[in-house]
Amino acid sequence: MNDDDTAGSVAVALASLKGSVDTGFAKLDGRLDVALERQIGTEREIKELKRKLVQLEAKMWKLSLTAALIGGGGATGAWQLMG
């Protein structure tokens, strides 16, 4: 084997290695894109759920206040009926 054959086989091996690395990076890039899209979608869902939670909390306060007023009014009415 002479130096030209060795240089040629090294060049072929390097070209093959470069192709493998390029392919690997392309696959990794695609997977990262998918992961980023999922993260963005999850962040959107979290924001929507937080918004809904705030709305539900506001409704619960209104219902609690209404129940307390009705309960207080009912107790007063019952007391008046008994007295």
C-alpha positions as CSV (number, residue, x, y, z in Angstrom):
1,M,0.0,0.0,0.0
2,N,1.4,3.4,-0.9
3,D,0.8,6.9,0.4
4,D,-1.7,7.7,-2.3
5,D,-3.9,4.6,-1.4
6,T,-3.7,5.5,2.3
7,A,-4.6,9.2,1.6
8,G,-7.5,8.0,-0.6
9,S,-8.9,5.6,2.0
10,V,-8.6,8.3,4.7
11,A,-10.4,10.8,2.5
12,V,-13.2,8.2,1.9
13,A,-13.4,7.4,5.6
14,L,-13.6,11.2,6.4
15,A,-16.3,11.7,3.8
16,S,-18.3,8.9,5.2
17,L,-17.8,10.2,8.7
18,K,-18.9,13.7,7.6
19,G,-22.0,12.2,6.0
20,S,-22.9,10.4,9.2
21,V,-22.3,13.5,11.4
22,D,-24.5,15.6,9.0
23,T,-27.2,13.0,9.1
24,G,-27.1,12.8,12.9
25,F,-27.3,16.6,13.3
26,A,-30.2,16.7,10.9
27,K,-32.1,14.1,13.0
28,L,-31.2,15.9,16.2
29,D,-32.4,19.2,14.7
30,G,-35.7,17.7,13.8
31,R,-36.2,16.3,17.2
32,L,-35.4,19.6,18.8
33,D,-37.9,21.3,16.6
34,V,-40.6,18.8,17.7
35,A,-39.6,19.3,21.4
36,L,-39.8,23.1,21.0
37,E,-43.3,22.9,19.4
38,R,-44.5,20.7,22.2
39,Q,-43.1,23.1,24.8
40,I,-44.8,26.0,23.1
41,G,-48.1,24.1,23.0
42,T,-47.7,23.2,26.7
43,E,-47.0,26.8,27.7
44,R,-50.2,27.8,25.8
45,E,-52.2,25.2,27.6
46,I,-50.8,26.3,31.0
47,K,-51.7,29.9,30.3
48,E,-55.3,28.9,29.3
49,L,-55.7,26.7,32.4
50,K,-54.4,29.6,34.6
51,R,-57.0,31.9,33.0
52,K,-59.8,29.4,33.6
53,L,-58.7,28.9,37.2
54,V,-58.8,32.6,37.9
55,Q,-62.3,32.7,36.4
56,L,-63.4,29.7,38.5
57,E,-62.0,31.3,41.6
58,A,-63.9,34.5,41.0
59,K,-67.1,32.5,40.5
60,M,-66.5,30.6,43.7
61,W,-66.1,33.8,45.7
62,K,-69.4,35.1,44.3
63,L,-71.1,31.7,45.1
64,S,-69.6,31.6,48.6
65,L,-70.8,35.1,49.3
66,T,-74.3,34.4,47.9
67,A,-74.5,31.2,50.0
68,A,-73.4,33.1,53.1
69,L,-76.0,35.8,52.5
70,I,-78.8,33.3,51.8
71,G,-77.8,31.3,54.9
72,G,-77.7,34.3,57.1
73,G,-81.1,35.4,55.7
74,G,-82.6,32.0,56.3
75,A,-81.3,31.9,59.8
76,T,-82.8,35.3,60.5
77,G,-86.1,34.2,59.0
78,A,-86.2,31.0,61.0
79,W,-85.5,33.0,64.2
80,Q,-88.3,35.4,63.5
81,L,-90.7,32.5,62.9
82,M,-89.7,30.9,66.2
83,G,-90.0,34.1,68.2
